[in-house]
């Protein structure tokens, strides 16, 4: 489920969040970054800067340079 960038189907951040969380737990670093962005902007989830930071940090730990 892709929520942004204009690619894929319709934007559905509320549906994307749990899928990104599952992918992040599976060590998919880009999903961690996207999940952080959802929390940072309150898209489909409650806006929460500390949770966003947590997921951005996980992406960084997995060597995602853009996080």
C-alpha positions in Angstrom: 0.0 0.0 0.0 1.6 3.2 -1.1 0.3 6.4 0.5 2.2 9.1 -1.3 4.4 10.1 -4.2 1.6 9.9 -6.8 2.3 6.2 -7.6 0.1 3.2 -7.0 -3.6 3.4 -6.1 -5.6 5.9 -4.1 -3.9 7.3 -1.0 -5.0 5.5 2.1 -2.6 6.3 4.9 -4.8 4.7 7.6 -4.6 1.4 5.8 -0.9 1.8 5.0 0.2 2.5 8.6 -0.3 -1.1 9.9 1.3 -2.5 6.7 4.3 -0.3 7.1 4.6 -1.2 10.7 4.7 -4.9 9.8 7.2 -4.3 7.1 9.4 -2.2 9.5 9.4 -5.1 12.0 10.6 -7.3 9.1 13.6 -5.0 8.7 12.3 -3.2 5.6 14.0 0.1 6.2 12.0 2.2 3.7 8.8 1.2 5.5 10.2 2.5 8.8 10.9 5.8 7.1 7.4 6.0 5.6 5.9 5.1 8.9 7.9 7.8 10.6 6.5 10.3 8.1 2.9 9.2 8.7 3.4 9.9 12.5 5.3 13.1 11.9 2.4 14.5 9.7 -0.5 12.8 11.4 -1.5 11.0 8.2 -3.8 8.0 9.1 -2.4 7.9 12.6 -2.4 10.3 15.5 0.4 12.9 15.0 3.2 11.9 17.4 6.7 13.4 17.1 8.4 10.9 19.4 6.9 7.9 17.6 8.0 9.5 14.3 11.5 9.9 15.7 11.5 6.3 16.8 10.8 5.0 13.3 13.2 7.4 11.6 15.9 6.2 14.0 15.1 2.6 13.1 15.5 3.5 9.4 18.8 5.1 10.1 20.0 2.1 12.1 19.3 0.0 9.0 21.5 2.4 7.0 18.8 4.2 5.1 20.6 7.4 4.2 17.5 9.5 3.3 15.9 9.0 6.8 
